[in-house]
Amino acid sequence: MIHPRYNTRKEEQEKFLSIKNEKSDFYNGIYERYKNPVLTRDHIPVEWIYDIDQDTNPYFMERLGINAVMNSGALYLDGKYYLVARIEGADRKSFFGVAVSDNGVDNFRFTDYPILLDDTCPEETNVYDMRLTKHEDGYIYGVFCSESKDTSVNDLSAAVAAAGIVRTKDLKTWERLDNLKTLRSPQQRNVVLHPEFVNGKYAFYTRPMDDFIETGSGGGIGFGLCDDITHAVIDEEKMTSLRKYHTITEAKNGAGAVPIKTDRGWIHIAHGVRNTAAGLRYVIYAFATALDDPSRVIAEPSGLLIGPRGWERVGDVSNVVFTNGAIVNGKNEVYIYYAASDTRVHVATTTIDRITDFVFNTPADPGRSVQCVAQRCDLIKKNLELLKK
């Protein structure tokens, strides 16, 4: 017998899911922020959490609770906006669920079931942060972090990160492929598959790491090629966007969304991390690589693109924004999906023209305070002279 509380809970959730999202008052000319997150734990279907049978759950308790929804891969398909979200259960295990919306800013609904991956890695404990690439070979690929316990040390928090790969054509049936192997990097996270062949090969943006947390000798975002994506092996990683002292990428950086192709180059929306007295601070930044060589950086505007503001700073891991998904729709509008503090998913919207202008016309970081002040003084002088006319 269905518990009488079930229908009440469904009605409450439907009212919540139907809330119209609106643009906030935030302005910087680059993008718009929206007032409400687009995915939260409250978006998870009731049937994923509760046993709705009154006989076996008389108090209508949560049986399989959800802690957070974050870090979503994104895809525009057949006129709809799809997010493959990282969903963290109350047991700390993460898994993937597909949510879909007609407009990309509100009314996201999860499909009937979460994604059940083929159990091909018995050592794998956790999976998260899937990037979705619609590749020119006809498949949609998902590249995600596959986490396992590090058995080489006696430390229950020690882990090993690898890049798992799946592919699909309908976001319903997923084929698990071999994990990516990088011969010169012990661990990998934040790996993104380039959407086109490069020199007839599959191309990946990587993040070389010496261990699970610290990048160690890893200098930034890498780039490598492989012949066979079903057994992907990269023997050499060329560095692209580099970590730099006293910048937003000082501690580490990593690829985020699948790069966006424009007339001037590939635009990358990535994340950078720096240390603060309060811990690590994650922000989102942008750069561009050449059309004829997607590993060669041709523009890197100074500073961050998106930083945590207001209540976005509050959550399980505070002072963090993180992206692994962006969408360009048929109108050349860009939707950047970003998680706030490892708790919920927000969206910022812009256009191809505006993001291109930002990346290619914003000055680069000259590297030292005195030079940064001189750069700013030049801008002020130009503005004051224009105001006198």
Secondary structure, 3 states (H helix, E strand, C coil): CECHHHHHHHHHHHHHHCCCCCECCCCCCCCEEECCCCECHHHCCHHHCECCECCCCCCCCECCCEEEEEEEEEEEECCEEEEEEEEEECCCCEEEEEEEECCCCCCCEECCCCECCCCCCCCEEEEEEEEEEECCCCCEEEEEEEEEECCCCCCCCCEEEEEEEEEECCCCCCEEEEEEEECCCCEECCCEECCCCECCEEEEEECEECCCCCCCCCCEEEEEEECCHHHCEECCCEEEEECCCCCCCCCEEECCCCCEECCCCEEEEEEEEEEECCEEEEEEEEEEECCCCCCCEEECCCCCCECCCHHHHCCCCCCEEEEEEEEECCCCEEEEEEEECCCEEEEEEEEHHHHHHHHHHCCCCCCCHHHHHHHHHHHHHHHHHHHHC
